[in-house]
Amino acid sequence: MRYLTLKELPKELRPRERLLARGAAALSNIELLAILLRTGTNKTSAVDLAGRLFAEFKDLTGLMEAAVEELASIKGVGPVKAVQIKAALELGKRLAFSPAAKRVAIRSPDDAAALVMEDMRRLDREHFCALLLNTKNQVLSVETISVGTLNSSVVHPRELFKAAIKKSSAAVILLHNHPSGDPAPSREDIAITKRIVKSGEILGISVLDHLIIGDNRFISLKSEGVI
């Protein structure tokens, strides 16, 4: 079996050469992933294979959340390339929240929504997440607390505050998505929010807001008077 390499593509289409000439920021996600893959199959280039991965898993968040076995199941990827992809994505995630990285400060619900909207708006199941903040409302990390079904997510305050305490968080902002695209809160959303707020008061960790993420829109339960 003969594999097409990036070197066999026309020079103007080679991601590696484009990166050297124009810098990594000039490349698309597909081109950057193609450099990691290095080779495609006997019928497709590495760029085509990268495009197939994004078609299957939608975006970088989808690739991050996919299991190694799911990535490896795509023809032309296999376990070695799948592990390389997962390792590269994890390094990027760690860099984003490393002590040396510039901390993002949350000053409004819009700031929090902008940070997670693209990652959460297209998820096909409810994800309950939290922004963990320091005393200056700077983001320490974004944590996924639980993953539910199409229309519900189950979260226990214990799991949320376990993550917050581990990161020495002073405050948290709750986040969860509605796969339907409609961010209107349910009675369950309001009930769990009030429960978590009370738990936070006991532990001395402030719950600043709870954002419900829809399709490019969101609702702040603090703005709605729930918190």
N, C-alpha and C positions, 0 to 999 in steps of 0.2 A: 504494500500500500504506500503510495507516494503522497506526502503532505505538502501543501502550499505554505511557503514561509512568507513573512512580510517582505523579505528581500525580492521576492518574485513579483510583487505588485509594482505598478508604475511608480516612479519615484515620488510624484506629487501626491500619491495616495498612501505612502508609507508613514504610518503614525510616528515611528521612531525618528525618521528624518525630519518630520514636521516639528516634533518636540525639540530637536536639537536646533532647528532654525528659528523657531518662534516661541519656544518655551512651553512648559506643560500646561499653563493656563489657557493656551490657545486651542488645545485639543478638546474634543467632545468626550463625554463619558465612554462612548463606544470605542473611540480611538485609544483612550487610556487603558481600557480593559483589553483591547486587542494586543497592546504591548505586553501585558501580563500573560496573555494566552500564548503568544509567540507563534503558534501554528494553528491551522484549521484542520480540515479533513481533505481527503483527495478530491472533494467536489466544492469545497467552500474555503475562502480565505479566513484568516484570523479575525479580520474586520467583520465579515459576514457572521462568523460564529459569535462574536461579541454582540452583534445586533440581535441574533437569535436569543441570547441570554436575556437581553433587556426586553425583548418581546414576550418572553416567558415569565419573567419576574418583575416586569413593569419599570422598576427604578432601582436606585442604590439601596433604598430601604428594603425592597423585596429581595435583593441579593444578600443583604446582611442577615435577614431573617430566615432565608432558605437554609435548610440543612445541607451538609456536605453531600449527602446521598442524593438530594434533589438536584444539586448542581451537576454532580457526576453523571446523572442519568441522561443529560443532554448529549446527544451524539457529537463526539469530537472533544468533549470536555474531560470526562474520566476523573478518577480520584485525585491524581496529582495536581491537575489544573484547578480542580475544585478547592483543594486545600490552599493553593496559592492565592486564589481569589478571597477566601475567607480570611486568610492571614493579612492580606493587604487592607481589607476593609476594617479589620479589627485595629490595625495600626492607625488608620485614619481616625477611627473613633476615639482611641486613646489619646492621640495628639490633640484632638479638638477639646478634650477636657483635662489636659495635663496642666500641672501647676504653672508651667512656663507660658501656656496659651493665654491670650487676652480674655479676661472674663467678660461675658455678656451680662449687662445689667438689665433687669426687668423693671421698668417704670410704669407700665400700663398693661392692660389686657392685650392691646394690640401688639406690644413687644413680645409677649409670651406666645400669642397665636402665630406671629410671623416666624418664630423660631421652629415651630413644629408643623405648620400647616401642610407643607409639601410632603412631609413624611407620613402624615396621618390621614390626609383627606381621601386617599384612594384605598386604604386598607379595607379588606373584605370581611373582617371580623372586628368586633369591638376590642380595642386595646385600652386598658386603664394605665396611664402613665403619670409621672410626676416630675416637675422641675424641682430639684433640690437647690436651695439658695443659702448663701452665707448671710452674715449680718448686714451687708451692703446690698442685698437682693441681687447679687451676682450669681450666675448659674454655676453650680458645682458639677452637676451631671443631669442627664435626662434618663430616668429609670422607667422601664416597663415593669409594672407591678403584676399585671395579670392579662391574659388573653381570653376573651369569651367567645360568644357565638355571633350570629348575624345581627342580633338585636339585644344582646345583654352581655354584661361583663360582671364577673363576680370578684369582689375585692374585699379583703379583710383589713381593717386598720392596722392590725399587727404586722402584716407584710409591708405595708407602706412605711410605717414608722421604723421598722427594722432597718430598711434601706436608708431612711433619713438619719437615724442615729449613727449608723455605720459611717456616713459621710460627714458627721458633725454638722448637720444642717440646722440653721436657725429658723428657716421657714420653708414651706412647700407651696407649689401651685399644682393643683390636681388637673389632669387632662384626660379626656377620653373622647373617642370618635363615635359618630353614628354612621355606619356604612350606607344608610339610606340617603345620606347627604343633607338631611334635615336636622339641624342642631337643637331643635326644641327639646327642653328637658322633660323627662318622664317623672312620675311620682317617685320611682325608685332612685333616679338620679338625685333628686332633692333630699330624699331620706338618707342615702349613704353619705351625701355631702355633710349634712348636719351631724351625722354620727362621727365622721372623721374629724370635723371641727372640734367636737367635744373631747375626743381622744387627744387631739393636739394640745388643747388647753391643759389637760392633765399632765402631759409630758413636757410642756413648755416649748412646743414647736408650733409656730403660727401657720394656719392654713389661710393663705392670702386670697386665693380665688380657686374656682373650679371652672375650667373652660370646656365646653362641649364643641368638638370640631365637626363641622359638616363639610360639604363640598365647596371649598373656597369661602366659607363663612363660618362664624362661630358665635356662641353665646357665652357671656361671662355671668356666672351665677352671683358674683359679688355685685355686678351692675344691676342684676335682677332683684337684689335685696335678700337673697337666700343666705348669704354670709354677712 
